Amino acid sequence: MEITNTTRDGINLRGWTLRDRDGNRYRVWDNGSDTATLRDDRGRTVDTETWGRRR
């Protein structure tokens, strides 16, 4: 998974989280299957990404 800023402006990611559906925070990806959700500092979903087989 790669997160890319597609705007012209810089974005401060302080307070943002990237977690899977089990609530684990991620910095390094494994080769299993899962879905990650990127939320902003107000808890709003910005994006989700699923990889591998769905459970």
mmCIF entry with sequence, helices, sheets and N, C-alpha, C, O atoms, coordinates in Angstrom:
data_MODEL
# 
_entry.id   MODEL 
# 
_entity.id                         1 
_entity.type                       polymer 
_entity.pdbx_number_of_molecules   1 
# 
_entity_poly.entity_id                      1 
_entity_poly.type                           'polypeptide(L)' 
_entity_poly.nstd_linkage                   no 
_entity_poly.nstd_monomer                   no 
_entity_poly.pdbx_seq_one_letter_code       MEITNTTRDGINLRGWTLRDRDGNRYRVWDNGSDTATLRDDRGRTVDTETWGRRR 
_entity_poly.pdbx_seq_one_letter_code_can   MEITNTTRDGINLRGWTLRDRDGNRYRVWDNGSDTATLRDDRGRTVDTETWGRRR 
_entity_poly.pdbx_strand_id                 A 
# 
loop_
_entity_poly_seq.entity_id 
_entity_poly_seq.num 
_entity_poly_seq.mon_id 
_entity_poly_seq.hetero 
1 1  MET n 
1 2  GLU n 
1 3  ILE n 
1 4  THR n 
1 5  ASN n 
1 6  THR n 
1 7  THR n 
1 8  ARG n 
1 9  ASP n 
1 10 GLY n 
1 11 ILE n 
1 12 ASN n 
1 13 LEU n 
1 14 ARG n 
1 15 GLY n 
1 16 TRP n 
1 17 THR n 
1 18 LEU n 
1 19 ARG n 
1 20 ASP n 
1 21 ARG n 
1 22 ASP n 
1 23 GLY n 
1 24 ASN n 
1 25 ARG n 
1 26 TYR n 
1 27 ARG n 
1 28 VAL n 
1 29 TRP n 
1 30 ASP n 
1 31 ASN n 
1 32 GLY n 
1 33 SER n 
1 34 ASP n 
1 35 THR n 
1 36 ALA n 
1 37 THR n 
1 38 LEU n 
1 39 ARG n 
1 40 ASP n 
1 41 ASP n 
1 42 ARG n 
1 43 GLY n 
1 44 ARG n 
1 45 THR n 
1 46 VAL n 
1 47 ASP n 
1 48 THR n 
1 49 GLU n 
1 50 THR n 
1 51 TRP n 
1 52 GLY n 
1 53 ARG n 
1 54 ARG n 
1 55 ARG n 
# 
_struct_asym.id          A 
_struct_asym.entity_id   1 
# 
_struct_sheet.id               AA1 
_struct_sheet.type             ? 
_struct_sheet.number_strands   3 
_struct_sheet.details          ? 
# 
loop_
_struct_sheet_order.sheet_id 
_struct_sheet_order.range_id_1 
_struct_sheet_order.range_id_2 
_struct_sheet_order.offset 
_struct_sheet_order.sense 
AA1 1 2 ? anti-parallel 
AA1 2 3 ? anti-parallel 
# 
loop_
_struct_sheet_range.sheet_id 
_struct_sheet_range.id 
_struct_sheet_range.beg_label_comp_id 
_struct_sheet_range.beg_label_asym_id 
_struct_sheet_range.beg_label_seq_id 
_struct_sheet_range.pdbx_beg_PDB_ins_code 
_struct_sheet_range.end_label_comp_id 
_struct_sheet_range.end_label_asym_id 
_struct_sheet_range.end_label_seq_id 
_struct_sheet_range.pdbx_end_PDB_ins_code 
_struct_sheet_range.beg_auth_comp_id 
_struct_sheet_range.beg_auth_asym_id 
_struct_sheet_range.beg_auth_seq_id 
_struct_sheet_range.end_auth_comp_id 
_struct_sheet_range.end_auth_asym_id 
_struct_sheet_range.end_auth_seq_id 
AA1 1 THR A 17 ? ASP A 20 ? THR A 17 ASP A 20 
AA1 2 ASP A 34 ? ARG A 39 ? ASP A 34 ARG A 39 
AA1 3 THR A 45 ? TRP A 51 ? THR A 45 TRP A 51 
# 
loop_
_atom_site.group_PDB 
_atom_site.id 
_atom_site.type_symbol 
_atom_site.label_atom_id 
_atom_site.label_alt_id 
_atom_site.label_comp_id 
_atom_site.label_asym_id 
_atom_site.label_entity_id 
_atom_site.label_seq_id 
_atom_site.pdbx_PDB_ins_code 
_atom_site.Cartn_x 
_atom_site.Cartn_y 
_atom_site.Cartn_z 
_atom_site.occupancy 
_atom_site.B_iso_or_equiv 
_atom_site.pdbx_formal_charge 
_atom_site.auth_seq_id 
_atom_site.auth_comp_id 
_atom_site.auth_asym_id 
_atom_site.auth_atom_id 
_atom_site.pdbx_PDB_model_num 
ATOM 1   N N  . MET A 1 1  ? 0.848   -1.166  0.000  1.00 0.00 ? 1  MET A N  1 
ATOM 2   C CA . MET A 1 1  ? 0.000   0.000   0.000  1.00 0.00 ? 1  MET A CA 1 
ATOM 3   C C  . MET A 1 1  ? 0.890   1.224   0.000  1.00 0.00 ? 1  MET A C  1 
ATOM 4   O O  . MET A 1 1  ? 1.889   1.277   0.717  1.00 0.00 ? 1  MET A O  1 
ATOM 5   N N  . GLU A 1 2  ? 0.532   2.190   -0.793 1.00 0.00 ? 2  GLU A N  1 
ATOM 6   C CA . GLU A 1 2  ? 1.276   3.432   -0.857 1.00 0.00 ? 2  GLU A CA 1 
ATOM 7   C C  . GLU A 1 2  ? 0.287   4.581   -0.706 1.00 0.00 ? 2  GLU A C  1 
ATOM 8   O O  . GLU A 1 2  ? -0.746  4.609   -1.375 1.00 0.00 ? 2  GLU A O  1 
ATOM 9   N N  . ILE A 1 3  ? 0.599   5.515   0.161  1.00 0.00 ? 3  ILE A N  1 
ATOM 10  C CA . ILE A 1 3  ? -0.240  6.688   0.356  1.00 0.00 ? 3  ILE A CA 1 
ATOM 11  C C  . ILE A 1 3  ? 0.425   7.847   -0.349 1.00 0.00 ? 3  ILE A C  1 
ATOM 12  O O  . ILE A 1 3  ? 1.596   8.139   -0.109 1.00 0.00 ? 3  ILE A O  1 
ATOM 13  N N  . THR A 1 4  ? -0.325  8.517   -1.227 1.00 0.00 ? 4  THR A N  1 
ATOM 14  C CA . THR A 1 4  ? 0.220   9.597   -2.031 1.00 0.00 ? 4  THR A CA 1 
ATOM 15  C C  . THR A 1 4  ? -0.626  10.847  -1.882 1.00 0.00 ? 4  THR A C  1 
ATOM 16  O O  . THR A 1 4  ? -1.851  10.789  -1.992 1.00 0.00 ? 4  THR A O  1 
ATOM 17  N N  . ASN A 1 5  ? 0.010   11.958  -1.638 1.00 0.00 ? 5  ASN A N  1 
ATOM 18  C CA . ASN A 1 5  ? -0.680  13.240  -1.599 1.00 0.00 ? 5  ASN A CA 1 
ATOM 19  C C  . ASN A 1 5  ? -0.838  13.716  -3.039 1.00 0.00 ? 5  ASN A C  1 
ATOM 20  O O  . ASN A 1 5  ? 0.154   14.021  -3.700 1.00 0.00 ? 5  ASN A O  1 
ATOM 21  N N  . THR A 1 6  ? -2.066  13.783  -3.530 1.00 0.00 ? 6  THR A N  1 
ATOM 22  C CA . THR A 1 6  ? -2.315  14.189  -4.914 1.00 0.00 ? 6  THR A CA 1 
ATOM 23  C C  . THR A 1 6  ? -2.709  15.658  -5.026 1.00 0.00 ? 6  THR A C  1 
ATOM 24  O O  . THR A 1 6  ? -3.118  16.114  -6.094 1.00 0.00 ? 6  THR A O  1 
ATOM 25  N N  . THR A 1 7  ? -2.587  16.402  -3.922 1.00 0.00 ? 7  THR A N  1 
ATOM 26  C CA . THR A 1 7  ? -2.897  17.828  -3.969 1.00 0.00 ? 7  THR A CA 1 
ATOM 27  C C  . THR A 1 7  ? -1.631  18.629  -4.219 1.00 0.00 ? 7  THR A C  1 
ATOM 28  O O  . THR A 1 7  ? -0.530  18.078  -4.228 1.00 0.00 ? 7  THR A O  1 
ATOM 29  N N  . ARG A 1 8  ? -1.786  19.911  -4.419 1.00 0.00 ? 8  ARG A N  1 
ATOM 30  C CA . ARG A 1 8  ? -0.625  20.798  -4.617 1.00 0.00 ? 8  ARG A CA 1 
ATOM 31  C C  . ARG A 1 8  ? -0.025  21.236  -3.296 1.00 0.00 ? 8  ARG A C  1 
ATOM 32  O O  . ARG A 1 8  ? 1.101   21.732  -3.258 1.00 0.00 ? 8  ARG A O  1 
ATOM 33  N N  . ASP A 1 9  ? -0.765  21.057  -2.214 1.00 0.00 ? 9  ASP A N  1 
ATOM 34  C CA . ASP A 1 9  ? -0.337  21.536  -0.906 1.00 0.00 ? 9  ASP A CA 1 
ATOM 35  C C  . ASP A 1 9  ? 0.187   20.399  -0.038 1.00 0.00 ? 9  ASP A C  1 
ATOM 36  O O  . ASP A 1 9  ? -0.214  19.245  -0.190 1.00 0.00 ? 9  ASP A O  1 
ATOM 37  N N  . GLY A 1 10 ? 1.084   20.742  0.869  1.00 0.00 ? 10 GLY A N  1 
ATOM 38  C CA . GLY A 1 10 ? 1.544   19.778  1.852  1.00 0.00 ? 10 GLY A CA 1 
ATOM 39  C C  . GLY A 1 10 ? 0.424   19.484  2.839  1.00 0.00 ? 10 GLY A C  1 
ATOM 40  O O  . GLY A 1 10 ? -0.435  20.333  3.074  1.00 0.00 ? 10 GLY A O  1 
ATOM 41  N N  . ILE A 1 11 ? 0.427   18.296  3.412  1.00 0.00 ? 11 ILE A N  1 
ATOM 42  C CA . ILE A 1 11 ? -0.593  17.911  4.380  1.00 0.00 ? 11 ILE A CA 1 
ATOM 43  C C  . ILE A 1 11 ? 0.099   17.500  5.670  1.00 0.00 ? 11 ILE A C  1 
ATOM 44  O O  . ILE A 1 11 ? 1.001   16.663  5.659  1.00 0.00 ? 11 ILE A O  1 
ATOM 45  N N  . ASN A 1 12 ? -0.323  18.087  6.774  1.00 0.00 ? 12 ASN A N  1 
ATOM 46  C CA . ASN A 1 12 ? 0.199   17.720  8.081  1.00 0.00 ? 12 ASN A CA 1 
ATOM 47  C C  . ASN A 1 12 ? -0.550  16.470  8.548  1.00 0.00 ? 12 ASN A C  1 
ATOM 48  O O  . ASN A 1 12 ? -1.759  16.529  8.770  1.00 0.00 ? 12 ASN A O  1 
ATOM 49  N N  . LEU A 1 13 ? 0.141   15.351  8.698  1.00 0.00 ? 13 LEU A N  1 
ATOM 50  C CA . LEU A 1 13 ? -0.481  14.091  9.087  1.00 0.00 ? 13 LEU A CA 1 
ATOM 51  C C  . LEU A 1 13 ? -0.451  13.868  10.594 1.00 0.00 ? 13 LEU A C  1 
ATOM 52  O O  . LEU A 1 13 ? -0.762  12.770  11.057 1.00 0.00 ? 13 LEU A O  1 
ATOM 53  N N  . ARG A 1 14 ? -0.089  14.871  11.358 1.00 0.00 ? 14 ARG A N  1 
ATOM 54  C CA . ARG A 1 14 ? -0.059  14.735  12.813 1.00 0.00 ? 14 ARG A CA 1 
ATOM 55  C C  . ARG A 1 14 ? -1.461  14.382  13.323 1.00 0.00 ? 14 ARG A C  1 
ATOM 56  O O  . ARG A 1 14 ? -2.435  15.065  13.009 1.00 0.00 ? 14 ARG A O  1 
ATOM 57  N N  . GLY A 1 15 ? -1.546  13.325  14.100 1.00 0.00 ? 15 GLY A N  1 
ATOM 58  C CA . GLY A 1 15 ? -2.815  12.894  14.648 1.00 0.00 ? 15 GLY A CA 1 
ATOM 59  C C  . GLY A 1 15 ? -3.569  11.914  13.772 1.00 0.00 ? 15 GLY A C  1 
ATOM 60  O O  . GLY A 1 15 ? -4.586  11.367  14.199 1.00 0.00 ? 15 GLY A O  1 
ATOM 61  N N  . TRP A 1 16 ? -3.092  11.677  12.546 1.00 0.00 ? 16 TRP A N  1 
ATOM 62  C CA . TRP A 1 16 ? -3.745  10.720  11.654 1.00 0.00 ? 16 TRP A CA 1 
ATOM 63  C C  . TRP A 1 16 ? -3.313  9.316   12.036 1.00 0.00 ? 16 TRP A C  1 
ATOM 64  O O  . TRP A 1 16 ? -2.246  9.130   12.620 1.00 0.00 ? 16 TRP A O  1 
ATOM 65  N N  . THR A 1 17 ? -4.141  8.320   11.707 1.00 0.00 ? 17 THR A N  1 
ATOM 66  C CA . THR A 1 17 ? -3.797  6.928   11.985 1.00 0.00 ? 17 THR A CA 1 
ATOM 67  C C  . THR A 1 17 ? -4.067  6.065   10.759 1.00 0.00 ? 17 THR A C  1 
ATOM 68  O O  . THR A 1 17 ? -4.905  6.391   9.919  1.00 0.00 ? 17 THR A O  1 
ATOM 69  N N  . LEU A 1 18 ? -3.341  4.963   10.678 1.00 0.00 ? 18 LEU A N  1 
ATOM 70  C CA . LEU A 1 18 ? -3.569  3.945   9.659  1.00 0.00 ? 18 LEU A CA 1 
ATOM 71  C C  . LEU A 1 18 ? -3.715  2.635   10.406 1.00 0.00 ? 18 LEU A C  1 
ATOM 72  O O  . LEU A 1 18 ? -2.759  2.145   11.006 1.00 0.00 ? 18 LEU A O  1 
ATOM 73  N N  . ARG A 1 19 ? -4.921  2.064   10.368 1.00 0.00 ? 19 ARG A N  1 
ATOM 74  C CA . ARG A 1 19 ? -5.213  0.854   11.133 1.00 0.00 ? 19 ARG A CA 1 
ATOM 75  C C  . ARG A 1 19 ? -5.951  -0.156  10.278 1.00 0.00 ? 19 ARG A C  1 
ATOM 76  O O  . ARG A 1 19 ? -6.642  0.202   9.324  1.00 0.00 ? 19 ARG A O  1 
ATOM 77  N N  . ASP A 1 20 ? -5.797  -1.425  10.630 1.00 0.00 ? 20 ASP A N  1 
ATOM 78  C CA . ASP A 1 20 ? -6.574  -2.457  9.957  1.00 0.00 ? 20 ASP A CA 1 
ATOM 79  C C  . ASP A 1 20 ? -7.916  -2.622  10.660 1.00 0.00 ? 20 ASP A C  1 
ATOM 80  O O  . ASP A 1 20 ? -8.193  -1.944  11.649 1.00 0.00 ? 20 ASP A O  1 
ATOM 81  N N  . ARG A 1 21 ? -8.747  -3.526  10.146 1.00 0.00 ? 21 ARG A N  1 
ATOM 82  C CA . ARG A 1 21 ? -10.088 -3.676  10.715 1.00 0.00 ? 21 ARG A CA 1 
ATOM 83  C C  . ARG A 1 21 ? -10.076 -4.240  12.121 1.00 0.00 ? 21 ARG A C  1 
ATOM 84  O O  . ARG A 1 21 ? -11.087 -4.155  12.818 1.00 0.00 ? 21 ARG A O  1 
ATOM 85  N N  . ASP A 1 22 ? -8.955  -4.818  12.564 1.00 0.00 ? 22 ASP A N  1 
ATOM 86  C CA . ASP A 1 22 ? -8.826  -5.315  13.926 1.00 0.00 ? 22 ASP A CA 1 
ATOM 87  C C  . ASP A 1 22 ? -8.330  -4.234  14.896 1.00 0.00 ? 22 ASP A C  1 
ATOM 88  O O  . ASP A 1 22 ? -8.216  -4.482  16.096 1.00 0.00 ? 22 ASP A O  1 
ATOM 89  N N  . GLY A 1 23 ? -8.039  -3.047  14.379 1.00 0.00 ? 23 GLY A N  1 
ATOM 90  C CA . GLY A 1 23 ? -7.602  -1.944  15.224 1.00 0.00 ? 23 GLY A CA 1 
ATOM 91  C C  . GLY A 1 23 ? -6.101  -1.825  15.384 1.00 0.00 ? 23 GLY A C  1 
ATOM 92  O O  . GLY A 1 23 ? -5.637  -0.974  16.143 1.00 0.00 ? 23 GLY A O  1 
ATOM 93  N N  . ASN A 1 24 ? -5.318  -2.655  14.690 1.00 0.00 ? 24 ASN A N  1 
ATOM 94  C CA . ASN A 1 24 ? -3.859  -2.587  14.772 1.00 0.00 ? 24 ASN A CA 1 
ATOM 95  C C  . ASN A 1 24 ? -3.340  -1.408  13.964 1.00 0.00 ? 24 ASN A C  1 
ATOM 96  O O  . ASN A 1 24 ? -3.799  -1.165  12.848 1.00 0.00 ? 24 ASN A O  1 
ATOM 97  N N  . ARG A 1 25 ? -2.393  -0.681  14.522 1.00 0.00 ? 25 ARG A N  1 
ATOM 98  C CA . ARG A 1 25 ? -1.738  0.400   13.792 1.00 0.00 ? 25 ARG A CA 1 
ATOM 99  C C  . ARG A 1 25 ? -0.593  -0.187  12.974 1.00 0.00 ? 25 ARG A C  1 
ATOM 100 O O  . ARG A 1 25 ? 0.066   -1.136  13.398 1.00 0.00 ? 25 ARG A O  1 
ATOM 101 N N  . TYR A 1 26 ? -0.366  0.396   11.787 1.00 0.00 ? 26 TYR A N  1 
ATOM 102 C CA . TYR A 1 26 ? 0.653   -0.151  10.899 1.00 0.00 ? 26 TYR A CA 1 
ATOM 103 C C  . TYR A 1 26 ? 1.730   0.844   10.542 1.00 0.00 ? 26 TYR A C  1 
ATOM 104 O O  . TYR A 1 26 ? 1.467   2.020   10.290 1.00 0.00 ? 26 TYR A O  1 
ATOM 105 N N  . ARG A 1 27 ? 2.964   0.335   10.525 1.00 0.00 ? 27 ARG A N  1 
ATOM 106 C CA . ARG A 1 27 ? 4.117   1.042   9.979  1.00 0.00 ? 27 ARG A CA 1 
ATOM 107 C C  . ARG A 1 27 ? 4.780   0.166   8.918  1.00 0.00 ? 27 ARG A C  1 
ATOM 108 O O  . ARG A 1 27 ? 5.360   0.685   7.964  1.00 0.00 ? 27 ARG A O  1 
ATOM 109 N N  . VAL A 1 28 ? 4.699   -1.166  9.074  1.00 0.00 ? 28 VAL A N  1 
ATOM 110 C CA . VAL A 1 28 ? 5.312   -2.126  8.140  1.00 0.00 ? 28 VAL A CA 1 
ATOM 111 C C  . VAL A 1 28 ? 4.235   -3.117  7.728  1.00 0.00 ? 28 VAL A C  1 
ATOM 112 O O  . VAL A 1 28 ? 3.475   -3.576  8.580  1.00 0.00 ? 28 VAL A O  1 
ATOM 113 N N  . TRP A 1 29 ? 4.144   -3.464  6.439  1.00 0.00 ? 29 TRP A N  1 
ATOM 114 C CA . TRP A 1 29 ? 3.117   -4.375  5.930  1.00 0.00 ? 29 TRP A CA 1 
ATOM 115 C C  . TRP A 1 29 ? 3.629   -5.807  5.904  1.00 0.00 ? 29 TRP A C  1 
ATOM 116 O O  . TRP A 1 29 ? 4.814   -6.055  5.681  1.00 0.00 ? 29 TRP A O  1 
ATOM 117 N N  . ASP A 1 30 ? 2.710   -6.748  6.137  1.00 0.00 ? 30 ASP A N  1 
ATOM 118 C CA . ASP A 1 30 ? 3.037   -8.165  5.981  1.00 0.00 ? 30 ASP A CA 1 
ATOM 119 C C  . ASP A 1 30 ? 2.453   -8.660  4.661  1.00 0.00 ? 30 ASP A C  1 
ATOM 120 O O  . ASP A 1 30 ? 1.838   -7.887  3.927  1.00 0.00 ? 30 ASP A O  1 
ATOM 121 N N  . ASN A 1 31 ? 2.643   -9.942  4.355  1.00 0.00 ? 31 ASN A N  1 
ATOM 122 C CA . ASN A 1 31 ? 2.163   -10.496 3.090  1.00 0.00 ? 31 ASN A CA 1 
ATOM 123 C C  . ASN A 1 31 ? 0.803   -11.162 3.216  1.00 0.00 ? 31 ASN A C  1 
ATOM 124 O O  . ASN A 1 31 ? 0.339   -11.785 2.261  1.00 0.00 ? 31 ASN A O  1 
ATOM 125 N N  . GLY A 1 32 ? 0.156   -11.047 4.362  1.00 0.00 ? 32 GLY A N  1 
ATOM 126 C CA . GLY A 1 32 ? -1.151  -11.648 4.555  1.00 0.00 ? 32 GLY A CA 1 
ATOM 127 C C  . GLY A 1 32 ? -2.229  -10.851 3.843  1.00 0.00 ? 32 GLY A C  1 
ATOM 128 O O  . GLY A 1 32 ? -1.939  -10.053 2.951  1.00 0.00 ? 32 GLY A O  1 
ATOM 129 N N  . SER A 1 33 ? -3.449  -11.067 4.232  1.00 0.00 ? 33 SER A N  1 
ATOM 130 C CA . SER A 1 33 ? -4.553  -10.311 3.653  1.00 0.00 ? 33 SER A CA 1 
ATOM 131 C C  . SER A 1 33 ? -5.215  -9.495  4.746  1.00 0.00 ? 33 SER A C  1 
ATOM 132 O O  . SER A 1 33 ? -5.310  -9.934  5.892  1.00 0.00 ? 33 SER A O  1 
ATOM 133 N N  . ASP A 1 34 ? -5.669  -8.310  4.387  1.00 0.00 ? 34 ASP A N  1 
ATOM 134 C CA . ASP A 1 34 ? -6.297  -7.438  5.368  1.00 0.00 ? 34 ASP A CA 1 
ATOM 135 C C  . ASP A 1 34 ? -6.859  -6.223  4.660  1.00 0.00 ? 34 ASP A C  1 
ATOM 136 O O  . ASP A 1 34 ? -6.722  -6.083  3.445  1.00 0.00 ? 34 ASP A O  1 
ATOM 137 N N  . THR A 1 35 ? -7.482  -5.359  5.408  1.00 0.00 ? 35 THR A N  1 
ATOM 138 C CA . THR A 1 35 ? -7.953  -4.068  4.931  1.00 0.00 ? 35 THR A CA 1 
ATOM 139 C C  . THR A 1 35 ? -7.453  -3.011  5.903  1.00 0.00 ? 35 THR A C  1 
ATOM 140 O O  . THR A 1 35 ? -7.636  -3.140  7.113  1.00 0.00 ? 35 THR A O  1 
ATOM 141 N N  . ALA A 1 36 ? -6.824  -1.971  5.379  1.00 0.00 ? 36 ALA A N  1 
ATOM 142 C CA . ALA A 1 36 ? -6.347  -0.866  6.205  1.00 0.00 ? 36 ALA A CA 1 
ATOM 143 C C  . ALA A 1 36 ? -7.225  0.356   5.934  1.00 0.00 ? 36 ALA A C  1 
ATOM 144 O O  . ALA A 1 36 ? -7.693  0.569   4.816  1.00 0.00 ? 36 ALA A O  1 
ATOM 145 N N  . THR A 1 37 ? -7.433  1.145   6.974  1.00 0.00 ? 37 THR A N  1 
ATOM 146 C CA . THR A 1 37 ? -8.242  2.356   6.861  1.00 0.00 ? 37 THR A CA 1 
ATOM 147 C C  . THR A 1 37 ? -7.418  3.545   7.332  1.00 0.00 ? 37 THR A C  1 
ATOM 148 O O  . THR A 1 37 ? -6.870  3.528   8.435  1.00 0.00 ? 37 THR A O  1 
ATOM 149 N N  . LEU A 1 38 ? -7.329  4.571   6.502  1.00 0.00 ? 38 LEU A N  1 
ATOM 150 C CA . LEU A 1 38 ? -6.636  5.809   6.857  1.00 0.00 ? 38 LEU A CA 1 
ATOM 151 C C  . LEU A 1 38 ? -7.684  6.790   7.365  1.00 0.00 ? 38 LEU A C  1 
ATOM 152 O O  . LEU A 1 38 ? -8.649  7.103   6.668  1.00 0.00 ? 38 LEU A O  1 
ATOM 153 N N  . ARG A 1 39 ? -7.477  7.281   8.611  1.00 0.00 ? 39 ARG A N  1 
ATOM 154 C CA . ARG A 1 39 ? -8.407  8.246   9.202  1.00 0.00 ? 39 ARG A CA 1 
ATOM 155 C C  . ARG A 1 39 ? -7.665  9.535   9.539  1.00 0.00 ? 39 ARG A C  1 
ATOM 156 O O  . ARG A 1 39 ? -6.503  9.516   9.946  1.00 0.00 ? 39 ARG A O  1 
ATOM 157 N N  . ASP A 1 40 ? -8.357  10.641  9.361  1.00 0.00 ? 40 ASP A N  1 
ATOM 158 C CA . ASP A 1 40 ? -7.734  11.916  9.696  1.00 0.00 ? 40 ASP A CA 1 
ATOM 159 C C  . ASP A 1 40 ? -7.797  12.153  11.204 1.00 0.00 ? 40 ASP A C  1 
ATOM 160 O O  . ASP A 1 40 ? -8.271  11.301  11.956 1.00 0.00 ? 40 ASP A O  1 
ATOM 161 N N  . ASP A 1 41 ? -7.313  13.320  11.636 1.00 0.00 ? 41 ASP A N  1 
ATOM 162 C CA . ASP A 1 41 ? -7.234  13.614  13.060 1.00 0.00 ? 41 ASP A CA 1 
ATOM 163 C C  . ASP A 1 41 ? -8.601  13.783  13.719 1.00 0.00 ? 41 ASP A C  1 
ATOM 164 O O  . ASP A 1 41 ? -8.680  13.873  14.944 1.00 0.00 ? 41 ASP A O  1 
ATOM 165 N N  . ARG A 1 42 ? -9.659  13.828  12.946 1.00 0.00 ? 42 ARG A N  1 
ATOM 166 C CA . ARG A 1 42 ? -11.019 13.896  13.495 1.00 0.00 ? 42 ARG A CA 1 
ATOM 167 C C  . ARG A 1 42 ? -11.724 12.545  13.435 1.00 0.00 ? 42 ARG A C  1 
ATOM 168 O O  . ARG A 1 42 ? -12.901 12.438  13.779 1.00 0.00 ? 42 ARG A O  1 
ATOM 169 N N  . GLY A 1 43 ? -10.994 11.505  12.993 1.00 0.00 ? 43 GLY A N  1 
ATOM 170 C CA . GLY A 1 43 ? -11.554 10.160  12.934 1.00 0.00 ? 43 GLY A CA 1 
ATOM 171 C C  . GLY A 1 43 ? -12.343 9.866   11.676 1.00 0.00 ? 43 GLY A C  1 
ATOM 172 O O  . GLY A 1 43 ? -12.966 8.809   11.574 1.00 0.00 ? 43 GLY A O  1 
ATOM 173 N N  . ARG A 1 44 ? -12.333 10.776  10.716 1.00 0.00 ? 44 ARG A N  1 
ATOM 174 C CA . ARG A 1 44 ? -13.057 10.557  9.456  1.00 0.00 ? 44 ARG A CA 1 
ATOM 175 C C  . ARG A 1 44 ? -12.229 9.673   8.530  1.00 0.00 ? 44 ARG A C  1 
ATOM 176 O O  . ARG A 1 44 ? -11.017 9.854   8.409  1.00 0.00 ? 44 ARG A O  1 
ATOM 177 N N  . THR A 1 45 ? -12.885 8.721   7.881  1.00 0.00 ? 45 THR A N  1 
ATOM 178 C CA . THR A 1 45 ? -12.213 7.844   6.924  1.00 0.00 ? 45 THR A CA 1 
ATOM 179 C C  . THR A 1 45 ? -11.832 8.640   5.687  1.00 0.00 ? 45 THR A C  1 
ATOM 180 O O  . THR A 1 45 ? -12.672 9.291   5.066  1.00 0.00 ? 45 THR A O  1 
ATOM 181 N N  . VAL A 1 46 ? -10.540 8.578   5.337  1.00 0.00 ? 46 VAL A N  1 
ATOM 182 C CA . VAL A 1 46 ? -10.023 9.253   4.159  1.00 0.00 ? 46 VAL A CA 1 
ATOM 183 C C  . VAL A 1 46 ? -9.894  8.263   3.009  1.00 0.00 ? 46 VAL A C  1 
ATOM 184 O O  . VAL A 1 46 ? -10.204 8.591   1.864  1.00 0.00 ? 46 VAL A O  1 
ATOM 185 N N  . ASP A 1 47 ? -9.434  7.042   3.318  1.00 0.00 ? 47 ASP A N  1 
ATOM 186 C CA . ASP A 1 47 ? -9.230  6.028   2.285  1.00 0.00 ? 47 ASP A CA 1 
ATOM 187 C C  . ASP A 1 47 ? -9.150  4.654   2.932  1.00 0.00 ? 47 ASP A C  1 
ATOM 188 O O  . ASP A 1 47 ? -8.830  4.540   4.115  1.00 0.00 ? 47 ASP A O  1 
ATOM 189 N N  . THR A 1 48 ? -9.436  3.623   2.169  1.00 0.00 ? 48 THR A N  1 
ATOM 190 C CA . THR A 1 48 ? -9.228  2.242   2.608  1.00 0.00 ? 48 THR A CA 1 
ATOM 191 C C  . THR A 1 48 ? -8.547  1.473   1.496  1.00 0.00 ? 48 THR A C  1 
ATOM 192 O O  . THR A 1 48 ? -8.676  1.822   0.322  1.00 0.00 ? 48 THR A O  1 
ATOM 193 N N  . GLU A 1 49 ? -7.831  0.440   1.856  1.00 0.00 ? 49 GLU A N  1 
ATOM 194 C CA . GLU A 1 49 ? -7.131  -0.413  0.889  1.00 0.00 ? 49 GLU A CA 1 
ATOM 195 C C  . GLU A 1 49 ? -7.194  -1.846  1.379  1.00 0.00 ? 49 GLU A C  1 
ATOM 196 O O  . GLU A 1 49 ? -6.912  -2.121  2.545  1.00 0.00 ? 49 GLU A O  1 
ATOM 197 N N  . THR A 1 50 ? -7.563  -2.757  0.495  1.00 0.00 ? 50 THR A N  1 
ATOM 198 C CA . THR A 1 50 ? -7.618  -4.180  0.802  1.00 0.00 ? 50 THR A CA 1 
ATOM 199 C C  . THR A 1 50 ? -6.570  -4.902  -0.033 1.00 0.00 ? 50 THR A C  1 
ATOM 200 O O  . THR A 1 50 ? -6.401  -4.596  -1.214 1.00 0.00 ? 50 THR A O  1 
ATOM 201 N N  . TRP A 1 51 ? -5.864  -5.861  0.568  1.00 0.00 ? 51 TRP A N  1 
ATOM 202 C CA . TRP A 1 51 ? -4.875  -6.641  -0.164 1.00 0.00 ? 51 TRP A CA 1 
ATOM 203 C C  . TRP A 1 51 ? -5.029  -8.106  0.218  1.00 0.00 ? 51 TRP A C  1 
ATOM 204 O O  . TRP A 1 51 ? -5.592  -8.434  1.262  1.00 0.00 ? 51 TRP A O  1 
ATOM 205 N N  . GLY A 1 52 ? -4.519  -8.981  -0.643 1.00 0.00 ? 52 GLY A N  1 
ATOM 206 C CA . GLY A 1 52 ? -4.633  -10.413 -0.405 1.00 0.00 ? 52 GLY A CA 1 
ATOM 207 C C  . GLY A 1 52 ? -6.069  -10.877 -0.548 1.00 0.00 ? 52 GLY A C  1 
ATOM 208 O O  . GLY A 1 52 ? -6.907  -10.178 -1.118 1.00 0.00 ? 52 GLY A O  1 
ATOM 209 N N  . ARG A 1 53 ? -6.344  -12.055 -0.027 1.00 0.00 ? 53 ARG A N  1 
ATOM 210 C CA . ARG A 1 53 ? -7.707  -12.591 -0.077 1.00 0.00 ? 53 ARG A CA 1 
ATOM 211 C C  . ARG A 1 53 ? -8.557  -11.962 1.003  1.00 0.00 ? 53 ARG A C  1 
ATOM 212 O O  . ARG A 1 53 ? -8.089  -11.711 2.113  1.00 0.00 ? 53 ARG A O  1 
ATOM 213 N N  . ARG A 1 54 ? -9.804  -11.711 0.671  1.00 0.00 ? 54 ARG A N  1 
ATOM 214 C CA . ARG A 1 54 ? -10.732 -11.193 1.687  1.00 0.00 ? 54 ARG A CA 1 
ATOM 215 C C  . ARG A 1 54 ? -11.124 -12.310 2.610  1.00 0.00 ? 54 ARG A C  1 
ATOM 216 O O  . ARG A 1 54 ? -11.243 -13.464 2.198  1.00 0.00 ? 54 ARG A O  1 
ATOM 217 N N  . ARG A 1 55 ? -11.328 -11.957 3.878  1.00 0.00 ? 55 ARG A N  1 
ATOM 218 C CA . ARG A 1 55 ? -11.728 -12.928 4.884  1.00 0.00 ? 55 ARG A CA 1 
ATOM 219 C C  . ARG A 1 55 ? -13.195 -13.235 4.775  1.00 0.00 ? 55 ARG A C  1 
ATOM 220 O O  . ARG A 1 55 ? -13.717 -14.040 5.546  1.00 0.00 ? 55 ARG A O  1 
# 
